[in-house]
């Protein structure tokens, strides 16, 4: 149990660092600086943090028991499937003029996060 809490804290810390670096990468060129070199450095740091998050998430996943692995894999696959196809659907109905709200990446990120959280809860309850 202590290993799970430790891994959760590590993943949370790296995710928080990535989120800050992403906000700096997206907002910095318009609000904080006008130098392309700084933007490139921010992009490299953000990419390194993505790779680090992948590594710490893999370590966390390796410590899961079979039930936790099953729940996570099903939740991730459902999230990926729904995010891709809902994104394509939304883009299609926007391009067809049936929807006024333009699809943006942050909409899909929020949709994916909520889908993952909800699917994890429902799948876990299914196995209880």
C-alpha positions in Angstrom: 0.0 0.0 0.0 2.9 2.4 0.8 4.3 1.7 -2.7 1.0 2.7 -4.3 0.8 6.0 -2.3 4.4 6.8 -3.2 3.8 6.1 -6.9 0.6 8.2 -6.8 2.5 11.1 -5.3 5.3 10.8 -7.8 2.8 10.7 -10.8 0.9 13.6 -9.3 4.0 15.7 -8.9 5.3 15.0 -12.4 1.8 15.7 -13.9 1.6 19.0 -12.0 5.1 20.0 -13.3 4.0 19.0 -16.9 0.8 21.1 -16.5 2.8 24.1 -15.4 5.3 23.7 -18.3 2.5 23.3 -20.8 0.8 26.5 -19.5 4.1 28.3 -19.9 4.6 26.8 -23.4 1.2 27.9 -24.6 0.9 31.2 -22.8 4.5 32.3 -22.7 5.1 33.3 -26.4 2.1 35.7 -26.3 2.3 37.0 -22.7 5.8 36.6 -21.2 8.3 36.8 -24.1 8.7 37.2 -27.8 11.9 35.3 -28.3 11.6 32.0 -30.3 14.6 30.5 -28.5 12.8 30.6 -25.2 9.7 29.0 -26.8 11.9 26.2 -28.2 13.5 25.7 -24.7 10.0 25.6 -23.2 8.9 23.0 -25.8 11.9 20.8 -25.1 11.3 20.9 -21.4 7.6 20.1 -22.0 8.6 17.1 -24.2 11.1 15.9 -21.6 8.3 16.1 -18.9 6.0 14.1 -21.2 8.6 11.3 -21.5 9.2 11.4 -17.7 5.4 11.1 -17.0 5.3 8.1 -19.3 8.1 6.5 -17.4 6.7 7.2 -13.9 3.2 6.1 -15.0 4.7 2.8 -16.3 6.4 2.3 -13.0 3.1 2.9 -11.2 1.3 0.5 -13.6 3.9 -2.2 -13.0 3.0 -2.3 -9.3 -0.7 -2.8 -9.8 -2.3 -6.1 -9.1 -4.3 -7.9 -11.9 -7.6 -6.2 -11.0 -6.1 -2.7 -11.1 -4.3 -3.5 -14.4 -7.6 -4.7 -15.9 -9.5 -1.7 -14.8 -6.8 0.7 -16.0 -6.5 -1.0 -19.4 -10.2 -1.0 -20.0 -10.6 2.6 -18.9 -7.7 3.8 -21.1 -8.9 1.9 -24.2 -12.4 3.2 -23.8 -11.1 6.7 -23.3 -8.9 6.5 -26.3 -11.7 5.1 -28.5 -14.3 7.7 -27.4 -11.9 10.6 -27.6 -10.8 9.9 -31.1 -14.3 9.2 -32.5 -16.1 11.9 -30.6 -13.4 14.4 -31.8 -13.8 13.3 -35.4 -17.6 13.4 -35.0 -17.5 16.9 -33.5 -15.2 18.1 -36.3 -17.6 16.6 -38.9 -20.7 18.2 -37.5 -18.9 21.5 -37.1 -17.6 21.4 -40.7 -21.1 20.5 -41.9 -22.5 23.6 -40.2 -24.6 21.8 -37.6 -22.7 23.1 -34.6 -21.4 26.6 -33.9 -18.8 25.6 -31.3 -15.4 25.0 -33.0 -13.7 21.9 -31.8 -10.5 22.7 -30.0 -7.8 20.5 -28.4 -8.6 21.6 -24.9 -12.2 20.4 -25.4 -10.9 16.9 -26.2 -8.5 16.9 -23.3 -11.4 17.7 -20.9 -13.6 15.1 -22.6 -10.8 12.5 -22.3 -10.1 13.3 -18.6 -13.8 13.1 -17.7 -14.2 9.9 -19.7 -11.2 8.3 -18.0 -12.4 9.2 -14.5 -16.0 8.0 -15.1 -15.0 4.8 -16.9 -12.5 3.9 -14.2 -15.1 4.3 -11.5 -17.8 2.3 -13.4 -15.4 -0.5 -14.5 -14.0 -0.8 -10.9 -17.6 -1.0 -9.5 -18.4 -3.7 -12.1 -15.6 -5.9 -10.6 -16.5 -5.3 -6.9 
